[in-house]
Amino acid sequence: MFRRKVYDKLLEWKATSNGKTALLIEGARRVGKTTIVEEFAKNEYQSHILIDFAFATTGVKELFHDISDLDYLFLQLQLQFKADLHERRSLIIFDEVQLCPQARQAIKKLVQDGRYDYIETGSLISIKKNVQNILIPSEERKIEMFPMDFEEFLWATGDHTTNELLRKIFSEKISLGQRQNRELMRKFRLYMLVGGMPQAVNAYLETNNFKYVDEVKRDILNLYEADFYKIDPSGKISMLFAAIPSELSRDSSRYQVSSVLKNHRASAISNEISELVSSKTVLISYHVNDPAIVMTTSLNTGQFRLFMADTGLMVTLMFKDKDFTDNIIYEKLLSDTLPKNLGLFYENIVAQTLTCNGIKLFYNTYYDEIQKRIFEVDFLLAEGHKVSPLEVKSSKYRVHRSIDEFSKKHSDRINSKYVVHTKDLKKSGDLLYLPFYLVQFIR
């Protein structure tokens, strides 16, 4: 099993909650939720019961239709799962709890009873049809689980030292030199290609062959597509998801819904967009009309960009309908010869990294009347009492006019200014050039 940072959050919940709350872990399918929770249960409890509602019998699910007699419920669970439960020393896991809404509703009474701890895992948990007829328990504490980040990927490959060095480099703003930077970027590009889905990482470690890694990622994408059709038989959600790479590659300031779904606008399919984002398979960045400390006060919900939650899956999605040998991205990205029009992968990995750090995604475009052109800042970060613009450069081109013009326009609001690129760390005045592998330390 891979070492995951979320394990520390589970430990913190167990220590601070002491049975007063249940923990709900949300995340995309195949992100590793069940694996980490099972490992946690084995290590931190005397016993546990895992109820996988994707495969649970009708009899098990019906136990949660009437929970007036908890003694009977616990007796049945012990009999059916052949496990002993010990007061305050046992954990009950509700896996894929969205498939049994009554079990999620039962959390309120189960937590109040106080005998055992409870962890729920869920995918597509926020879909309205799964919760519309139940009372959402206030006793839930939620955390989100993401694909493996770069540090977790390094741990999986047996490298437990590099990231500590990188943390020091970022903190002290040290230049590594081009040779070391090239080696670190090679590792980071490998991470981008494999991605952070545990099964894909495992396939890479076992085979050292991108073909088999790609097959695993195709299986995951097929699983997502099947899920999307379950909640939206019309296929709209599936089409919106599949079009993310092509939409990012367009020279456009927003996701053009009408180019994907003819005669549709974003406002008309807000439910589909909401359900897609709720699946945790995608990330959404909203346009901010008037950048400020509290971005949400001026965001435009009808103007947004969509990224994929895992860049490795995006690499596969672009060529999903073709043979692996047609996928030029593996060779081009690993050798650092990616064409400029495929720089979307670098922008996606920045979005993915910022999201893992708990940073909400916002961007800004504006038209300059004097220069008669549109400027776009890729990401806006709230830092302290000011705003920090971030621009992504996938090529060696170092011009950053968007940040320069944005900073002039909002000079009283600017904190830090970042240009993320493939070269070494460099500080130039109030502008910080960061290699992609250091974005993880922006908080």
Secondary structure, 3 states (H helix, E strand, C coil): CCCCCHHHHHHHHHHHHCCCCEEEEECCCCCCHHHHHHHHHHHHCCEEEEEECCCCCHHHHHCCCCCCCHHHHHHHHHHHHCCCCCCCCEEEEEECHHHCHHHHHHHHHHHHHCCCEEEEEECCCCCHHHHCCCCCCCCEEEEECCCCCHHHHHHHCCCCCHHHHHHHHHHHCCCCCHHHHHHHHHHHHHHHHHCCCHHHHHHHHHHCCHHHHHHHHHHHHHHHHHHHHHHCCCCHHHHHHHCHHHHHHCCCCCCCHHHHCCCCCHHHHHHHHHHHHHCCCEEEEEEECCCCCCHHHCEEEEEEEEEECCHHHHHHHCCCCCCHHHCCHHHHHHCCCCCHHHCHHHHHHHHHHHHHCCCCCEEEEEEECCCCEEEEECEEEEECCEEEEEEECCCCCCCCHHHHHHHHHCCCCECCEEEEECCCCEEECCEEEEEHHHHHHCC
